[in-house]
Amino acid sequence: MPKIEKMFAFVAEDAGPDDEGIMGMSMGSIMMPFVGADQARIKSLLEHAQYIKRKTGKPFRILEFSVRKDVTSDYLP
């Protein structure tokens, strides 16, 4: 598997244009966020994101994050 150099996330507007969150869906008792590191994964999530948009009326965007910084668990407060 290649090194991950960028990530993509499906982000939906919530209460307004300056209020957003990562889209996701429930899989049993687990919430699965719509994120991925390659085009195949993003394409596989697109239909689910479009379904959520139709049901909620909330627009979404796909954002690309490409700055990598390796951190360890002791980095977190």
PDB file of N, H, CA, C and O in Angstrom:
ATOM      1  N   MET A   1       0.852  -1.166   0.000  1.00  0.00           N
ATOM      2  CA  MET A   1       0.000   0.000   0.000  1.00  0.00           C
ATOM      3  C   MET A   1       0.906   1.239   0.000  1.00  0.00           C
ATOM      4  O   MET A   1       1.858   1.302   0.777  1.00  0.00           O
ATOM      5  N   PRO A   2       0.621   2.220  -0.858  1.00  0.00           N
ATOM      6  CA  PRO A   2       1.473   3.418  -0.908  1.00  0.00           C
ATOM      7  C   PRO A   2       1.277   4.319   0.307  1.00  0.00           C
ATOM      8  O   PRO A   2       0.266   4.243   1.005  1.00  0.00           O
ATOM      9  N   LYS A   3       2.259   5.163   0.537  1.00  0.00           N
ATOM     10  H   LYS A   3       3.080   5.225  -0.030  1.00  0.00           H
ATOM     11  CA  LYS A   3       2.195   6.139   1.619  1.00  0.00           C
ATOM     12  C   LYS A   3       1.068   7.134   1.335  1.00  0.00           C
ATOM     13  O   LYS A   3       0.908   7.588   0.202  1.00  0.00           O
ATOM     14  N   ILE A   4       0.298   7.464   2.350  1.00  0.00           N
ATOM     15  H   ILE A   4       0.427   7.095   3.270  1.00  0.00           H
ATOM     16  CA  ILE A   4      -0.804   8.411   2.202  1.00  0.00           C
ATOM     17  C   ILE A   4      -0.240   9.824   2.234  1.00  0.00           C
ATOM     18  O   ILE A   4       0.352  10.254   3.224  1.00  0.00           O
ATOM     19  N   GLU A   5      -0.437  10.535   1.132  1.00  0.00           N
ATOM     20  H   GLU A   5      -0.918  10.186   0.328  1.00  0.00           H
ATOM     21  CA  GLU A   5       0.057  11.912   1.017  1.00  0.00           C
ATOM     22  C   GLU A   5      -1.065  12.941   1.058  1.00  0.00           C
ATOM     23  O   GLU A   5      -0.814  14.123   1.294  1.00  0.00           O
ATOM     24  N   LYS A   6      -2.302  12.500   0.829  1.00  0.00           N
ATOM     25  H   LYS A   6      -2.506  11.540   0.637  1.00  0.00           H
ATOM     26  CA  LYS A   6      -3.437  13.413   0.898  1.00  0.00           C
ATOM     27  C   LYS A   6      -4.684  12.634   1.275  1.00  0.00           C
ATOM     28  O   LYS A   6      -4.770  11.424   1.065  1.00  0.00           O
ATOM     29  N   MET A   7      -5.644  13.351   1.834  1.00  0.00           N
ATOM     30  H   MET A   7      -5.573  14.334   2.004  1.00  0.00           H
ATOM     31  CA  MET A   7      -6.919  12.771   2.241  1.00  0.00           C
ATOM     32  C   MET A   7      -8.040  13.609   1.655  1.00  0.00           C
ATOM     33  O   MET A   7      -7.895  14.811   1.434  1.00  0.00           O
ATOM     34  N   PHE A   8      -9.149  12.954   1.413  1.00  0.00           N
ATOM     35  H   PHE A   8      -9.267  11.977   1.592  1.00  0.00           H
ATOM     36  CA  PHE A   8     -10.349  13.617   0.920  1.00  0.00           C
ATOM     37  C   PHE A   8     -11.454  13.404   1.945  1.00  0.00           C
ATOM     38  O   PHE A   8     -11.521  12.359   2.591  1.00  0.00           O
ATOM     39  N   ALA A   9     -12.317  14.401   2.089  1.00  0.00           N
ATOM     40  H   ALA A   9     -12.263  15.250   1.564  1.00  0.00           H
ATOM     41  CA  ALA A   9     -13.439  14.301   3.014  1.00  0.00           C
ATOM     42  C   ALA A   9     -14.678  14.926   2.388  1.00  0.00           C
ATOM     43  O   ALA A   9     -14.605  15.988   1.769  1.00  0.00           O
ATOM     44  N   PHE A  10     -15.805  14.265   2.554  1.00  0.00           N
ATOM     45  H   PHE A  10     -15.865  13.403   3.057  1.00  0.00           H
ATOM     46  CA  PHE A  10     -17.097  14.826   2.152  1.00  0.00           C
ATOM     47  C   PHE A  10     -17.556  15.704   3.313  1.00  0.00           C
ATOM     48  O   PHE A  10     -17.730  15.228   4.435  1.00  0.00           O
ATOM     49  N   VAL A  11     -17.748  16.977   3.032  1.00  0.00           N
ATOM     50  H   VAL A  11     -17.606  17.364   2.121  1.00  0.00           H
ATOM     51  CA  VAL A  11     -18.113  17.940   4.070  1.00  0.00           C
ATOM     52  C   VAL A  11     -19.440  18.590   3.684  1.00  0.00           C
ATOM     53  O   VAL A  11     -19.598  19.099   2.575  1.00  0.00           O
ATOM     54  N   ALA A  12     -20.385  18.563   4.614  1.00  0.00           N
ATOM     55  H   ALA A  12     -20.257  18.149   5.515  1.00  0.00           H
ATOM     56  CA  ALA A  12     -21.711  19.127   4.363  1.00  0.00           C
ATOM     57  C   ALA A  12     -21.916  20.371   5.213  1.00  0.00           C
ATOM     58  O   ALA A  12     -21.430  20.471   6.340  1.00  0.00           O
ATOM     59  N   GLU A  13     -22.646  21.307   4.642  1.00  0.00           N
ATOM     60  H   GLU A  13     -23.042  21.226   3.727  1.00  0.00           H
ATOM     61  CA  GLU A  13     -23.060  22.490   5.380  1.00  0.00           C
ATOM     62  C   GLU A  13     -24.080  22.054   6.423  1.00  0.00           C
ATOM     63  O   GLU A  13     -24.940  21.217   6.148  1.00  0.00           O
ATOM     64  N   ASP A  14     -23.979  22.627   7.629  1.00  0.00           N
ATOM     65  H   ASP A  14     -23.280  23.307   7.852  1.00  0.00           H
ATOM     66  CA  ASP A  14     -24.927  22.263   8.674  1.00  0.00           C
ATOM     67  C   ASP A  14     -25.927  23.393   8.876  1.00  0.00           C
ATOM     68  O   ASP A  14     -26.947  23.442   8.189  1.00  0.00           O
ATOM     69  N   ALA A  15     -25.655  24.288   9.795  1.00  0.00           N
ATOM     70  H   ALA A  15     -24.826  24.247  10.354  1.00  0.00           H
ATOM     71  CA  ALA A  15     -26.614  25.356  10.097  1.00  0.00           C
ATOM     72  C   ALA A  15     -26.437  26.582   9.211  1.00  0.00           C
ATOM     73  O   ALA A  15     -27.281  27.478   9.235  1.00  0.00           O
ATOM     74  N   GLY A  16     -25.386  26.643   8.451  1.00  0.00           N
ATOM     75  H   GLY A  16     -24.700  25.915   8.432  1.00  0.00           H
ATOM     76  CA  GLY A  16     -25.120  27.784   7.581  1.00  0.00           C
ATOM     77  C   GLY A  16     -23.792  27.599   6.874  1.00  0.00           C
ATOM     78  O   GLY A  16     -23.106  26.603   7.105  1.00  0.00           O
ATOM     79  N   PRO A  17     -23.416  28.532   6.022  1.00  0.00           N
ATOM     80  CA  PRO A  17     -22.208  28.362   5.218  1.00  0.00           C
ATOM     81  C   PRO A  17     -20.910  28.313   6.028  1.00  0.00           C
ATOM     82  O   PRO A  17     -19.898  27.812   5.539  1.00  0.00           O
ATOM     83  N   ASP A  18     -20.929  28.825   7.255  1.00  0.00           N
ATOM     84  H   ASP A  18     -21.751  29.232   7.653  1.00  0.00           H
ATOM     85  CA  ASP A  18     -19.738  28.771   8.101  1.00  0.00           C
ATOM     86  C   ASP A  18     -19.829  27.680   9.159  1.00  0.00           C
ATOM     87  O   ASP A  18     -19.063  27.686  10.123  1.00  0.00           O
ATOM     88  N   ASP A  19     -20.749  26.754   8.990  1.00  0.00           N
ATOM     89  H   ASP A  19     -21.370  26.749   8.207  1.00  0.00           H
ATOM     90  CA  ASP A  19     -20.957  25.655   9.940  1.00  0.00           C
ATOM     91  C   ASP A  19     -21.005  24.366   9.134  1.00  0.00           C
ATOM     92  O   ASP A  19     -21.961  24.134   8.393  1.00  0.00           O
ATOM     93  N   GLU A  20     -19.989  23.530   9.270  1.00  0.00           N
ATOM     94  H   GLU A  20     -19.212  23.718   9.871  1.00  0.00           H
ATOM     95  CA  GLU A  20     -19.915  22.331   8.447  1.00  0.00           C
ATOM     96  C   GLU A  20     -19.389  21.152   9.246  1.00  0.00           C
ATOM     97  O   GLU A  20     -18.809  21.315  10.319  1.00  0.00           O
ATOM     98  N   GLY A  21     -19.601  19.968   8.704  1.00  0.00           N
ATOM     99  H   GLY A  21     -20.072  19.835   7.831  1.00  0.00           H
ATOM    100  CA  GLY A  21     -19.122  18.751   9.347  1.00  0.00           C
ATOM    101  C   GLY A  21     -18.871  17.667   8.328  1.00  0.00           C
ATOM    102  O   GLY A  21     -19.362  17.731   7.200  1.00  0.00           O
ATOM    103  N   ILE A  22     -18.105  16.673   8.728  1.00  0.00           N
ATOM    104  H   ILE A  22     -17.706  16.621   9.643  1.00  0.00           H
ATOM    105  CA  ILE A  22     -17.806  15.549   7.853  1.00  0.00           C
ATOM    106  C   ILE A  22     -19.042  14.665   7.762  1.00  0.00           C
ATOM    107  O   ILE A  22     -19.635  14.298   8.777  1.00  0.00           O
ATOM    108  N   MET A  23     -19.419  14.331   6.545  1.00  0.00           N
ATOM    109  H   MET A  23     -18.938  14.628   5.721  1.00  0.00           H
ATOM    110  CA  MET A  23     -20.575  13.462   6.328  1.00  0.00           C
ATOM    111  C   MET A  23     -20.216  12.033   6.736  1.00  0.00           C
ATOM    112  O   MET A  23     -19.044  11.658   6.767  1.00  0.00           O
ATOM    113  N   GLY A  24     -21.228  11.258   7.040  1.00  0.00           N
ATOM    114  H   GLY A  24     -22.180  11.563   7.014  1.00  0.00           H
ATOM    115  CA  GLY A  24     -21.008   9.872   7.407  1.00  0.00           C
ATOM    116  C   GLY A  24     -22.318   9.123   7.423  1.00  0.00           C
ATOM    117  O   GLY A  24     -23.389   9.693   7.214  1.00  0.00           O
ATOM    118  N   MET A  25     -22.210   7.825   7.678  1.00  0.00           N
ATOM    119  H   MET A  25     -21.340   7.362   7.848  1.00  0.00           H
ATOM    120  CA  MET A  25     -23.411   7.009   7.790  1.00  0.00           C
ATOM    121  C   MET A  25     -23.215   5.970   8.876  1.00  0.00           C
ATOM    122  O   MET A  25     -22.097   5.567   9.194  1.00  0.00           O
ATOM    123  N   SER A  26     -24.327   5.556   9.426  1.00  0.00           N
ATOM    124  H   SER A  26     -25.236   5.883   9.167  1.00  0.00           H
ATOM    125  CA  SER A  26     -24.324   4.571  10.486  1.00  0.00           C
ATOM    126  C   SER A  26     -24.249   3.170   9.892  1.00  0.00           C
ATOM    127  O   SER A  26     -24.992   2.824   8.973  1.00  0.00           O
ATOM    128  N   MET A  27     -23.340   2.380  10.435  1.00  0.00           N
ATOM    129  H   MET A  27     -22.737   2.662  11.181  1.00  0.00           H
ATOM    130  CA  MET A  27     -23.224   0.970  10.049  1.00  0.00           C
ATOM    131  C   MET A  27     -23.352   0.154  11.330  1.00  0.00           C
ATOM    132  O   MET A  27     -22.359  -0.161  11.986  1.00  0.00           O
ATOM    133  N   GLY A  28     -24.587  -0.179  11.669  1.00  0.00           N
ATOM    134  H   GLY A  28     -25.393   0.077  11.136  1.00  0.00           H
ATOM    135  CA  GLY A  28     -24.838  -0.835  12.947  1.00  0.00           C
ATOM    136  C   GLY A  28     -24.619   0.163  14.069  1.00  0.00           C
ATOM    137  O   GLY A  28     -25.250   1.220  14.096  1.00  0.00           O
ATOM    138  N   SER A  29     -23.731  -0.165  14.991  1.00  0.00           N
ATOM    139  H   SER A  29     -23.219  -1.023  14.969  1.00  0.00           H
ATOM    140  CA  SER A  29     -23.459   0.742  16.113  1.00  0.00           C
ATOM    141  C   SER A  29     -22.247   1.638  15.848  1.00  0.00           C
ATOM    142  O   SER A  29     -21.788   2.340  16.749  1.00  0.00           O
ATOM    143  N   ILE A  30     -21.731   1.618  14.627  1.00  0.00           N
ATOM    144  H   ILE A  30     -22.103   1.047  13.895  1.00  0.00           H
ATOM    145  CA  ILE A  30     -20.543   2.396  14.277  1.00  0.00           C
ATOM    146  C   ILE A  30     -20.918   3.486  13.286  1.00  0.00           C
ATOM    147  O   ILE A  30     -21.705   3.256  12.368  1.00  0.00           O
ATOM    148  N   MET A  31     -20.356   4.667  13.474  1.00  0.00           N
ATOM    149  H   MET A  31     -19.716   4.853  14.219  1.00  0.00           H
ATOM    150  CA  MET A  31     -20.541   5.765  12.522  1.00  0.00           C
ATOM    151  C   MET A  31     -19.326   5.789  11.609  1.00  0.00           C
ATOM    152  O   MET A  31     -18.194   5.898  12.081  1.00  0.00           O
ATOM    153  N   MET A  32     -19.553   5.687  10.303  1.00  0.00           N
ATOM    154  H   MET A  32     -20.472   5.598   9.919  1.00  0.00           H
ATOM    155  CA  MET A  32     -18.462   5.668   9.343  1.00  0.00           C
ATOM    156  C   MET A  32     -18.363   7.011   8.640  1.00  0.00           C
ATOM    157  O   MET A  32     -19.287   7.391   7.922  1.00  0.00           O
ATOM    158  N   PRO A  33     -17.255   7.750   8.829  1.00  0.00           N
ATOM    159  CA  PRO A  33     -17.099   9.037   8.158  1.00  0.00           C
ATOM    160  C   PRO A  33     -16.779   8.846   6.685  1.00  0.00           C
ATOM    161  O   PRO A  33     -16.148   7.859   6.304  1.00  0.00           O
ATOM    162  N   PHE A  34     -17.209   9.780   5.863  1.00  0.00           N
ATOM    163  H   PHE A  34     -17.722  10.581   6.172  1.00  0.00           H
ATOM    164  CA  PHE A  34     -16.929   9.738   4.428  1.00  0.00           C
ATOM    165  C   PHE A  34     -15.578  10.394   4.170  1.00  0.00           C
ATOM    166  O   PHE A  34     -15.504  11.574   3.830  1.00  0.00           O
ATOM    167  N   VAL A  35     -14.521   9.621   4.335  1.00  0.00           N
ATOM    168  H   VAL A  35     -14.582   8.661   4.611  1.00  0.00           H
ATOM    169  CA  VAL A  35     -13.156  10.076   4.094  1.00  0.00           C
ATOM    170  C   VAL A  35     -12.409   8.991   3.336  1.00  0.00           C
ATOM    171  O   VAL A  35     -12.774   7.817   3.394  1.00  0.00           O
ATOM    172  N   GLY A  36     -11.368   9.390   2.629  1.00  0.00           N
ATOM    173  H   GLY A  36     -11.072  10.344   2.582  1.00  0.00           H
ATOM    174  CA  GLY A  36     -10.563   8.421   1.908  1.00  0.00           C
ATOM    175  C   GLY A  36      -9.275   9.038   1.407  1.00  0.00           C
ATOM    176  O   GLY A  36      -9.102  10.257   1.412  1.00  0.00           O
ATOM    177  N   ALA A  37      -8.369   8.162   0.972  1.00  0.00           N
ATOM    178  H   ALA A  37      -8.510   7.172   0.968  1.00  0.00           H
ATOM    179  CA  ALA A  37      -7.059   8.613   0.513  1.00  0.00           C
ATOM    180  C   ALA A  37      -6.850   8.397  -0.979  1.00  0.00           C
ATOM    181  O   ALA A  37      -5.765   8.668  -1.493  1.00  0.00           O
ATOM    182  N   ASP A  38      -7.868   7.915  -1.683  1.00  0.00           N
ATOM    183  H   ASP A  38      -8.749   7.694  -1.265  1.00  0.00           H
ATOM    184  CA  ASP A  38      -7.709   7.707  -3.121  1.00  0.00           C
ATOM    185  C   ASP A  38      -9.042   7.905  -3.844  1.00  0.00           C
ATOM    186  O   ASP A  38     -10.108   7.900  -3.229  1.00  0.00           O
ATOM    187  N   GLN A  39      -8.954   8.075  -5.146  1.00  0.00           N
ATOM    188  H   GLN A  39      -8.088   8.079  -5.646  1.00  0.00           H
ATOM    189  CA  GLN A  39     -10.137   8.363  -5.962  1.00  0.00           C
ATOM    190  C   GLN A  39     -11.154   7.224  -5.937  1.00  0.00           C
ATOM    191  O   GLN A  39     -12.359   7.474  -5.964  1.00  0.00           O
ATOM    192  N   ALA A  40     -10.684   5.983  -5.885  1.00  0.00           N
ATOM    193  H   ALA A  40      -9.705   5.780  -5.863  1.00  0.00           H
ATOM    194  CA  ALA A  40     -11.620   4.849  -5.863  1.00  0.00           C
ATOM    195  C   ALA A  40     -12.519   4.910  -4.631  1.00  0.00           C
ATOM    196  O   ALA A  40     -13.722   4.666  -4.723  1.00  0.00           O
ATOM    197  N   ARG A  41     -11.939   5.232  -3.488  1.00  0.00           N
ATOM    198  H   ARG A  41     -10.962   5.429  -3.413  1.00  0.00           H
ATOM    199  CA  ARG A  41     -12.721   5.327  -2.251  1.00  0.00           C
ATOM    200  C   ARG A  41     -13.724   6.476  -2.331  1.00  0.00           C
ATOM    201  O   ARG A  41     -14.876   6.330  -1.922  1.00  0.00           O
ATOM    202  N   ILE A  42     -13.289   7.603  -2.851  1.00  0.00           N
ATOM    203  H   ILE A  42     -12.353   7.721  -3.184  1.00  0.00           H
ATOM    204  CA  ILE A  42     -14.179   8.756  -2.968  1.00  0.00           C
ATOM    205  C   ILE A  42     -15.328   8.452  -3.920  1.00  0.00           C
ATOM    206  O   ILE A  42     -16.475   8.796  -3.637  1.00  0.00           O
ATOM    207  N   LYS A  43     -15.032   7.816  -5.036  1.00  0.00           N
ATOM    208  H   LYS A  43     -14.100   7.537  -5.267  1.00  0.00           H
ATOM    209  CA  LYS A  43     -16.096   7.441  -5.985  1.00  0.00           C
ATOM    210  C   LYS A  43     -17.084   6.490  -5.343  1.00  0.00           C
ATOM    211  O   LYS A  43     -18.281   6.568  -5.620  1.00  0.00           O
ATOM    212  N   SER A  44     -16.607   5.581  -4.482  1.00  0.00           N
ATOM    213  H   SER A  44     -15.635   5.517  -4.257  1.00  0.00           H
ATOM    214  CA  SER A  44     -17.506   4.626  -3.838  1.00  0.00           C
ATOM    215  C   SER A  44     -18.435   5.293  -2.833  1.00  0.00           C
ATOM    216  O   SER A  44     -19.509   4.765  -2.545  1.00  0.00           O
ATOM    217  N   LEU A  45     -18.041   6.440  -2.297  1.00  0.00           N
ATOM    218  H   LEU A  45     -17.169   6.869  -2.531  1.00  0.00           H
ATOM    219  CA  LEU A  45     -18.867   7.164  -1.321  1.00  0.00           C
ATOM    220  C   LEU A  45     -19.792   8.197  -1.954  1.00  0.00           C
ATOM    221  O   LEU A  45     -20.734   8.662  -1.313  1.00  0.00           O
ATOM    222  N   LEU A  46     -19.534   8.554  -3.196  1.00  0.00           N
ATOM    223  H   LEU A  46     -18.769   8.176  -3.717  1.00  0.00           H
ATOM    224  CA  LEU A  46     -20.279   9.635  -3.846  1.00  0.00           C
ATOM    225  C   LEU A  46     -21.783   9.366  -3.888  1.00  0.00           C
ATOM    226  O   LEU A  46     -22.572  10.266  -3.600  1.00  0.00           O
ATOM    227  N   GLU A  47     -22.187   8.167  -4.234  1.00  0.00           N
ATOM    228  H   GLU A  47     -21.546   7.437  -4.468  1.00  0.00           H
ATOM    229  CA  GLU A  47     -23.624   7.840  -4.306  1.00  0.00           C
ATOM    230  C   GLU A  47     -24.291   8.007  -2.936  1.00  0.00           C
ATOM    231  O   GLU A  47     -25.416   8.500  -2.847  1.00  0.00           O
ATOM    232  N   HIS A  48     -23.598   7.598  -1.874  1.00  0.00           N
ATOM    233  H   HIS A  48     -22.684   7.198  -1.947  1.00  0.00           H
ATOM    234  CA  HIS A  48     -24.153   7.745  -0.522  1.00  0.00           C
ATOM    235  C   HIS A  48     -24.295   9.222  -0.153  1.00  0.00           C
ATOM    236  O   HIS A  48     -25.294   9.625   0.443  1.00  0.00           O
ATOM    237  N   ALA A  49     -23.298  10.022  -0.508  1.00  0.00           N
ATOM    238  H   ALA A  49     -22.487   9.695  -0.992  1.00  0.00           H
ATOM    239  CA  ALA A  49     -23.353  11.459  -0.214  1.00  0.00           C
ATOM    240  C   ALA A  49     -24.489  12.129  -0.985  1.00  0.00           C
ATOM    241  O   ALA A  49     -25.185  12.990  -0.445  1.00  0.00           O
ATOM    242  N   GLN A  50     -24.675  11.738  -2.235  1.00  0.00           N
ATOM    243  H   GLN A  50     -24.110  11.040  -2.674  1.00  0.00           H
ATOM    244  CA  GLN A  50     -25.765  12.308  -3.035  1.00  0.00           C
ATOM    245  C   GLN A  50     -27.124  11.925  -2.462  1.00  0.00           C
ATOM    246  O   GLN A  50     -28.052  12.734  -2.477  1.00  0.00           O
ATOM    247  N   TYR A  51     -27.249  10.704  -1.957  1.00  0.00           N
ATOM    248  H   TYR A  51     -26.495  10.047  -1.945  1.00  0.00           H
ATOM    249  CA  TYR A  51     -28.496  10.263  -1.316  1.00  0.00           C
ATOM    250  C   TYR A  51     -28.791  11.126  -0.086  1.00  0.00           C
ATOM    251  O   TYR A  51     -29.920  11.576   0.106  1.00  0.00           O
ATOM    252  N   ILE A  52     -27.775  11.350   0.737  1.00  0.00           N
ATOM    253  H   ILE A  52     -26.858  10.984   0.581  1.00  0.00           H
ATOM    254  CA  ILE A  52     -27.954  12.176   1.939  1.00  0.00           C
ATOM    255  C   ILE A  52     -28.344  13.595   1.551  1.00  0.00           C
ATOM    256  O   ILE A  52     -29.196  14.205   2.197  1.00  0.00           O
ATOM    257  N   LYS A  53     -27.732  14.118   0.512  1.00  0.00           N
ATOM    258  H   LYS A  53     -27.040  13.623  -0.013  1.00  0.00           H
ATOM    259  CA  LYS A  53     -28.087  15.463   0.043  1.00  0.00           C
ATOM    260  C   LYS A  53     -29.553  15.526  -0.382  1.00  0.00           C
ATOM    261  O   LYS A  53     -30.261  16.477  -0.050  1.00  0.00           O
ATOM    262  N   ARG A  54     -30.005  14.507  -1.119  1.00  0.00           N
ATOM    263  H   ARG A  54     -29.430  13.735  -1.389  1.00  0.00           H
ATOM    264  CA  ARG A  54     -31.415  14.493  -1.540  1.00  0.00           C
ATOM    265  C   ARG A  54     -32.353  14.430  -0.340  1.00  0.00           C
ATOM    266  O   ARG A  54     -33.396  15.084  -0.336  1.00  0.00           O
ATOM    267  N   LYS A  55     -31.995  13.655   0.672  1.00  0.00           N
ATOM    268  H   LYS A  55     -31.148  13.123   0.668  1.00  0.00           H
ATOM    269  CA  LYS A  55     -32.863  13.489   1.844  1.00  0.00           C
ATOM    270  C   LYS A  55     -32.854  14.698   2.773  1.00  0.00           C
ATOM    271  O   LYS A  55     -33.879  15.033   3.368  1.00  0.00           O
ATOM    272  N   THR A  56     -31.694  15.359   2.899  1.00  0.00           N
ATOM    273  H   THR A  56     -30.862  15.088   2.415  1.00  0.00           H
ATOM    274  CA  THR A  56     -31.581  16.461   3.855  1.00  0.00           C
ATOM    275  C   THR A  56     -31.676  17.835   3.211  1.00  0.00           C
ATOM    276  O   THR A  56     -31.996  18.816   3.881  1.00  0.00           O
ATOM    277  N   GLY A  57     -31.399  17.908   1.912  1.00  0.00           N
ATOM    278  H   GLY A  57     -31.139  17.111   1.367  1.00  0.00           H
ATOM    279  CA  GLY A  57     -31.371  19.192   1.231  1.00  0.00           C
ATOM    280  C   GLY A  57     -30.117  20.007   1.520  1.00  0.00           C
ATOM    281  O   GLY A  57     -30.028  21.172   1.131  1.00  0.00           O
ATOM    282  N   LYS A  58     -29.154  19.403   2.197  1.00  0.00           N
ATOM    283  H   LYS A  58     -29.226  18.457   2.513  1.00  0.00           H
ATOM    284  CA  LYS A  58     -27.933  20.131   2.550  1.00  0.00           C
ATOM    285  C   LYS A  58     -26.843  19.872   1.515  1.00  0.00           C
ATOM    286  O   LYS A  58     -26.555  18.720   1.191  1.00  0.00           O
ATOM    287  N   PRO A  59     -26.234  20.945   0.994  1.00  0.00           N
ATOM    288  CA  PRO A  59     -25.170  20.770   0.011  1.00  0.00           C
ATOM    289  C   PRO A  59     -23.912  20.178   0.643  1.00  0.00           C
ATOM    290  O   PRO A  59     -23.692  20.288   1.849  1.00  0.00           O
ATOM    291  N   PHE A  60     -23.097  19.551  -0.199  1.00  0.00           N
ATOM    292  H   PHE A  60     -23.276  19.463  -1.179  1.00  0.00           H
ATOM    293  CA  PHE A  60     -21.818  19.034   0.289  1.00  0.00           C
ATOM    294  C   PHE A  60     -20.726  19.350  -0.717  1.00  0.00           C
ATOM    295  O   PHE A  60     -20.984  19.638  -1.886  1.00  0.00           O
ATOM    296  N   ARG A  61     -19.504  19.287  -0.226  1.00  0.00           N
ATOM    297  H   ARG A  61     -19.294  19.053   0.723  1.00  0.00           H
ATOM    298  CA  ARG A  61     -18.320  19.450  -1.068  1.00  0.00           C
ATOM    299  C   ARG A  61     -17.352  18.330  -0.730  1.00  0.00           C
ATOM    300  O   ARG A  61     -17.422  17.742   0.349  1.00  0.00           O
ATOM    301  N   ILE A  62     -16.466  18.043  -1.639  1.00  0.00           N
ATOM    302  H   ILE A  62     -16.409  18.520  -2.515  1.00  0.00           H
ATOM    303  CA  ILE A  62     -15.374  17.116  -1.362  1.00  0.00           C
ATOM    304  C   ILE A  62     -14.117  17.973  -1.194  1.00  0.00           C
ATOM    305  O   ILE A  62     -13.709  18.682  -2.114  1.00  0.00           O
ATOM    306  N   LEU A  63     -13.517  17.899  -0.019  1.00  0.00           N
ATOM    307  H   LEU A  63     -13.849  17.324   0.729  1.00  0.00           H
ATOM    308  CA  LEU A  63     -12.325  18.683   0.276  1.00  0.00           C
ATOM    309  C   LEU A  63     -11.091  17.790   0.211  1.00  0.00           C
ATOM    310  O   LEU A  63     -11.132  16.620   0.594  1.00  0.00           O
ATOM    311  N   GLU A  64     -10.002  18.359  -0.276  1.00  0.00           N
ATOM    312  H   GLU A  64      -9.968  19.309  -0.587  1.00  0.00           H
ATOM    313  CA  GLU A  64      -8.720  17.644  -0.318  1.00  0.00           C
ATOM    314  C   GLU A  64      -7.781  18.287   0.695  1.00  0.00           C
ATOM    315  O   GLU A  64      -7.597  19.505   0.701  1.00  0.00           O
ATOM    316  N   PHE A  65      -7.194  17.464   1.541  1.00  0.00           N
ATOM    317  H   PHE A  65      -7.344  16.475   1.536  1.00  0.00           H
ATOM    318  CA  PHE A  65      -6.210  17.909   2.529  1.00  0.00           C
ATOM    319  C   PHE A  65      -4.878  17.277   2.150  1.00  0.00           C
ATOM    320  O   PHE A  65      -4.773  16.059   2.010  1.00  0.00           O
ATOM    321  N   SER A  66      -3.857  18.126   1.985  1.00  0.00           N
ATOM    322  H   SER A  66      -3.942  19.116   2.099  1.00  0.00           H
ATOM    323  CA  SER A  66      -2.597  17.577   1.476  1.00  0.00           C
ATOM    324  C   SER A  66      -1.361  17.948   2.291  1.00  0.00           C
ATOM    325  O   SER A  66      -0.244  17.697   1.840  1.00  0.00           O
ATOM    326  N   VAL A  67      -1.523  18.527   3.456  1.00  0.00           N
ATOM    327  H   VAL A  67      -2.431  18.731   3.822  1.00  0.00           H
ATOM    328  CA  VAL A  67      -0.382  18.794   4.325  1.00  0.00           C
ATOM    329  C   VAL A  67      -0.275  17.642   5.303  1.00  0.00           C
ATOM    330  O   VAL A  67      -1.218  17.356   6.040  1.00  0.00           O
ATOM    331  N   ARG A  68       0.857  16.989   5.310  1.00  0.00           N
ATOM    332  H   ARG A  68       1.623  17.222   4.711  1.00  0.00           H
ATOM    333  CA  ARG A  68       1.031  15.837   6.194  1.00  0.00           C
ATOM    334  C   ARG A  68       1.945  16.207   7.351  1.00  0.00           C
ATOM    335  O   ARG A  68       3.004  16.806   7.163  1.00  0.00           O
ATOM    336  N   LYS A  69       1.515  15.839   8.548  1.00  0.00           N
ATOM    337  H   LYS A  69       0.655  15.353   8.701  1.00  0.00           H
ATOM    338  CA  LYS A  69       2.333  15.997   9.738  1.00  0.00           C
ATOM    339  C   LYS A  69       2.127  14.753  10.580  1.00  0.00           C
ATOM    340  O   LYS A  69       1.019  14.490  11.047  1.00  0.00           O
ATOM    341  N   ASP A  70       3.182  13.992  10.772  1.00  0.00           N
ATOM    342  H   ASP A  70       4.082  14.206  10.393  1.00  0.00           H
ATOM    343  CA  ASP A  70       3.087  12.778  11.579  1.00  0.00           C
ATOM    344  C   ASP A  70       3.124  13.157  13.058  1.00  0.00           C
ATOM    345  O   ASP A  70       4.019  13.877  13.500  1.00  0.00           O
ATOM    346  N   VAL A  71       2.147  12.667  13.813  1.00  0.00           N
ATOM    347  H   VAL A  71       1.420  12.082  13.453  1.00  0.00           H
ATOM    348  CA  VAL A  71       2.103  12.911  15.256  1.00  0.00           C
ATOM    349  C   VAL A  71       1.889  11.588  15.959  1.00  0.00           C
ATOM    350  O   VAL A  71       1.428  10.619  15.356  1.00  0.00           O
ATOM    351  N   THR A  72       2.222  11.551  17.222  1.00  0.00           N
ATOM    352  H   THR A  72       2.597  12.337  17.712  1.00  0.00           H
ATOM    353  CA  THR A  72       2.007  10.357  18.020  1.00  0.00           C
ATOM    354  C   THR A  72       0.929  10.643  19.047  1.00  0.00           C
ATOM    355  O   THR A  72       0.472  11.779  19.173  1.00  0.00           O
ATOM    356  N   SER A  73       0.523   9.628  19.776  1.00  0.00           N
ATOM    357  H   SER A  73       0.894   8.705  19.674  1.00  0.00           H
ATOM    358  CA  SER A  73      -0.552   9.808  20.752  1.00  0.00           C
ATOM    359  C   SER A  73      -0.165  10.786  21.863  1.00  0.00           C
ATOM    360  O   SER A  73      -1.047  11.391  22.471  1.00  0.00           O
ATOM    361  N   ASP A  74       1.119  10.953  22.141  1.00  0.00           N
ATOM    362  H   ASP A  74       1.836  10.461  21.646  1.00  0.00           H
ATOM    363  CA  ASP A  74       1.510  11.897  23.182  1.00  0.00           C
ATOM    364  C   ASP A  74       1.419  13.350  22.698  1.00  0.00           C
ATOM    365  O   ASP A  74       1.587  14.273  23.495  1.00  0.00           O
ATOM    366  N   TYR A  75       1.157  13.562  21.408  1.00  0.00           N
ATOM    367  H   TYR A  75       1.021  12.812  20.760  1.00  0.00           H
ATOM    368  CA  TYR A  75       0.956  14.893  20.848  1.00  0.00           C
ATOM    369  C   TYR A  75      -0.381  15.481  21.313  1.00  0.00           C
ATOM    370  O   TYR A  75      -0.521  16.696  21.451  1.00  0.00           O
ATOM    371  N   LEU A  76      -1.357  14.603  21.552  1.00  0.00           N
ATOM    372  H   LEU A  76      -1.243  13.615  21.440  1.00  0.00           H
ATOM    373  CA  LEU A  76      -2.698  15.033  21.935  1.00  0.00           C
ATOM    374  C   LEU A  76      -2.730  15.407  23.407  1.00  0.00           C
ATOM    375  O   LEU A  76      -2.029  14.804  24.220  1.00  0.00           O
ATOM    376  N   PRO A  77      -3.546  16.405  23.754  1.00  0.00           N
ATOM    377  CA  PRO A  77      -3.634  16.812  25.174  1.00  0.00           C
ATOM    378  C   PRO A  77      -4.281  15.748  26.034  1.00  0.00           C
ATOM    379  O   PRO A  77      -4.428  15.935  27.242  1.00  0.00           O
TER     380      PRO A  77
END
